[in-house]
Amino acid sequence: MARVVKVFKTLRNHWKKSTFAVCVLSYGGHWLYGIHCDSVLRREACIEAREFGRQQISPQEQLKKATVILNPAACNGKAIKLFDKNAAPILHLAGMEITLVKTDFEGQAKKLMEFMEQTDMLIVAGGDGTLQEVVTGLLRRPDQDSICKTPIGFIPLGSSNSLSPSLHLLDDNRVKHITSATLSILKGEMVQLDVLQIKGEKEQPVFALMGLRWGAFRDTAATISKYWYLGPLKTKAAHWLSTLREWPLVREVSLSYLEPTFRPPDLPTARPPRPSLLSRIMRRLKNYWSPPVEEPPKVEEPEKWTERHFSTLELLIHTHNKNPLERSVTKSRRSISIMSVCVYSFHRNVKESDPTIFTENSTTLEASVCQLKLPEDVGGFYNIDNEEYDAMPVEVRLLPRKLRFFINAERREQLLTQAQ
């Protein structure tokens, strides 16, 4: 008992050192517990992947080939470590033949897609920039119609992963997020996503999965990181300083667009069985004795463009890939091809007694094709899937159901529930 009292007296007499030691031990214990939990998650994912690798295949079948495009610079240079620890063991245990391609500089993924050979699946390990480069490279190929049938898996390793919430379960634990995304590739559940084709007057087209953003808020968001020393006030400081420096923030834009069009029908996932010999003979005899009447060619109606002018703070053109299953649930718009154009501005509320009160006003248009025309003296940048491009007059065209991506089965159920 005397020894216990002596220990407590020592802790009380050296309370500063005792407090520091408790803080260090608590932090160390929490860090070790986090490492243990991550190891458990990796082990469980590897056990599940091993079951796929133990499945027997016939002698005529070949191992599935997967081409992985890995951006080592993603997540501030941590992408290789994250991939090797959390994704690579799962893919190898599943019995897949992996071809790993690492990019060395920005824009290389576009060039690599030009020379990519046929593969069973394409896996993108990186962030928004890597994914956009891969999609742009694929859709610039002359054989894009056939290569676009290759399913794509997305392993979120970047600092920003805008498409990840549409495909994977949301989780704050990065290890669980990556392992879950990798397992969804093995399970084979897929969803079709729309693509935006953005083309300037002289430049090659750029393709986006989420959308295009232009305006004062976009420019301010790009400068927030410069005020890191202000901590939680950096966002407000960036907006205040940007407002003082660039007032007025309103910008003029001319928008021409076409109304939404019908989407192409869903292609069958499996090849229909071949009819029997007798039914084929009967069909040929029927066509011989009573040939089908050729319908006269349809006269195409001229496109009806609608032009509008806006004074706006922010313009956003986006797909509906945030919930790609919403269109399949909404019967009234199941067959319509739509991208949304949102224009944000503020106007003076004349009904209020104070004329300095402004209220937010937003206009949302639905279109299949739109053209943006900017004044010559207006510069700035576009954000296309969180990547910067010089602002210029462009045509934005929606390519409906262009690509197939692997999706987590549980996430699919959640999206279906939200859409109903």
Disulfide bonds with the S-S distance in Angstrom:
none
